[in-house]
Amino acid sequence: MITGMPRIAIAAKDYSGLVSFFKDKLKMPVIDMSKSSRKDYGAALGMCLPEGGSNIELMSPVDPDTPLSKSLQSFLDRRGEGLFALMLEAPVPDDEADELASRGLNVMRLMRGAFGRDVHPSSTHGVLIRVYPVNSFKGEFKGDLDDSAPRLSGIARVIIAVEDIVHAREVYGKQFNMPIGGIVDDEDRGVYSVICQPPTGGAIELVAAKNASRPFAGAIQRHLEEDREGMYALVLTSPNLESTALSLSKNGVAVGPSKDDPNVLEISPENAFGALIRIEAA
């Protein structure tokens, strides 16, 4: 049984720059685990731990001879920096892997040195999904946050761009056995949309373009044409978008209203290590 979506990982070449972006520019709580992770996993790892939603894992390859580093480097070579993997949790990942495979998902063999199981993007509409044990990360942020920092949440929602909304709903609802809503014809955004809500953490929104003349649907269609199916954007929330925009701008973050909705802020992938970050009102 899937119990939650604890985090989503961003892969980047420049680990220190990635950490600095979230810690110093977005002013979010970040734990740098790279000292131990370089030795244990051959990769530099950090965890962004804002309140609410899912966490953001920060990853960079270090040792080309380790499986995790090879996986990260292959992703960077193939697709560039950006949203790398979506993590789910289950009480016993190996047992869950057997269940997922029996439901038709392409579950990969246990990676050397790993304590979770991977589901190949070929069966999840372009998303590498990693199934870890429950409470797989137990670290706590013990630093102090700047009172003037923008109050950004964790991942309230991850948007996944898909070609076939009916099949995607089947995958995330029936095959992963997670709570999922019906298909919504969202005329304002020009897409078909489905919300999948893991028991804990943020939500998963599956979207397929219907009317590409609408700005949001057009962006989804371009993403599908240029980058294939997969994770499109992370959605965070803030209690005050105006003050958040001012605070981020003062910190040197290029942020502005989304072209598809003036009530949504966006940080473009070019300015966020390949990850499109959307910020909505809490």
PyMOL commands that set and color helices and strands:
alter all, ss='L'
color gray80, all
select helices_A, chain A and resi 15-25+34-41+67-79+93-102+121-123+165-175+215-227+241-250+269-271
alter helices_A, ss='H'
color red, helices_A
select strands_A, chain A and resi 4-11+30-32+43-48+55-61+82-90+117-119+129-133+157-161+184-186+191-196+203-209+230-238+256-257+265-267+277-281
alter strands_A, ss='S'
color yellow, strands_A
deselect
rebuild
show_as cartoon
